[in-house]
Amino acid sequence: MPIVTIQQSPGRIKEQRQLLIKKITEAFEEAYGLKSESVTVFFQNFDDSHWGKGGLLHEDRSKNT
């Protein structure tokens, strides 16, 4: 039973998350021959003060641009 975790910053609307779950599930159905009920997808949201890139927190990067 595959478990997929999507780590992202907040801001995606419900319809976007629904579409992504649908597409990920379809990919497992096609590639692994699984039933859709066996695929679990979690969304884990991190605000800009809880992730970084290039040595800076994301909230600090956006202040410098």
C-alpha positions in Angstrom: 0.0 0.0 0.0 1.8 3.2 -1.2 1.8 6.3 1.0 2.7 9.5 -0.7 3.5 12.7 1.3 3.5 16.1 -0.5 5.5 18.7 1.4 4.6 22.2 0.2 4.0 25.8 1.3 0.4 26.7 1.9 -1.7 28.3 -0.8 -3.1 25.6 -3.0 -6.8 25.6 -3.3 -8.9 22.5 -2.6 -9.5 21.8 -6.3 -5.8 21.7 -7.0 -5.2 19.2 -4.2 -8.1 17.1 -5.4 -6.6 17.0 -8.9 -3.1 16.1 -7.7 -4.5 13.3 -5.6 -6.4 12.0 -8.6 -3.4 12.1 -10.9 -1.1 10.5 -8.3 -3.6 7.7 -7.7 -4.0 7.1 -11.4 -0.3 6.9 -11.8 -0.1 4.1 -9.2 -3.0 2.3 -10.7 -1.3 2.4 -14.1 2.3 1.7 -13.1 1.7 -0.8 -10.3 -1.7 -2.2 -11.2 -3.2 -1.2 -7.8 -6.7 -0.3 -6.8 -7.3 3.3 -6.1 -8.3 2.5 -2.5 -4.8 1.3 -1.7 -3.1 4.7 -2.4 -2.9 7.2 0.4 -1.8 10.8 -0.2 -0.9 13.3 2.6 -0.4 17.0 2.2 2.0 18.5 4.7 2.1 22.3 4.6 5.0 24.4 5.9 4.6 28.2 6.2 7.5 30.4 5.0 9.1 30.4 8.5 9.5 26.6 8.5 11.5 25.9 5.4 14.4 27.4 3.5 16.5 27.3 0.4 19.9 28.6 -0.5 20.9 29.1 3.2 17.9 31.3 4.0 14.5 30.8 5.5 11.9 31.3 2.7 10.4 34.3 4.6 13.8 36.0 4.6 14.4 35.3 0.9 11.1 37.0 0.0 12.2 40.1 1.9 15.4 40.3 -0.1 13.8 40.3 -3.6 
